[in-house]
Amino acid sequence: MTKAEAGQAGREQRTGPLRQAGEGARQQARAQGRGSGWKEREMKETEEKVLTAREVAERLGVSEFMILLHVTTGALPCRRLPGGGLRFTEQDLTKFQEEEGCRNKG
């Protein structure tokens, strides 16, 4: 067995036949335009623009700290990202403005 063959055998052993079969299925799905990633599904589910805490604060004319206070009290709904970031939808921001009597400064 040559070094190249030994290296190939080692890679196959580490990845295994199931992993290799899975790659083929993912490639086939992508070729058919189905996509297998969560990003595509997430983008389809949330077609409206999402805002960061800074963008929301600028629109309302308040500090980011005030936005975080509204989030912790439950007055302003948001999505929490795995890294701890917050994202707000336009719909939630509009609803918050109507309930709290805020006006759009931006």
C-alpha positions, 0 to 999 in steps of 0.5 A: 500500500502506498502512502497515498492509498494509506492516507485515503484509507485513513480519511475514509476511516475517520469520516466513515461511509455514513458521513460520505453518503450524507455529503452526497445527499446534501449536494443532491439537495442543493443541486435541486434547489432545496437547500439543506441549511437552517439559514434558508429556512430562517430567512423564509420564515422571517421575510420582514427585516429584523432590527438590532437593539441599536437600530431600535434605540435610534428609531425611538430616540432612546438609549440601548439601555432603555431598550434592554429594560423594555426587553427585560420587563417583557414590554418589547418582544425580541429574539435572542441569538445564540451569542446573546444578541437581540433582534426585533421585528418591525411588527413587534416594534410597531406594536410596542409603539402603539401600546406604549404611546411612542412616536417614531423619531427616525 
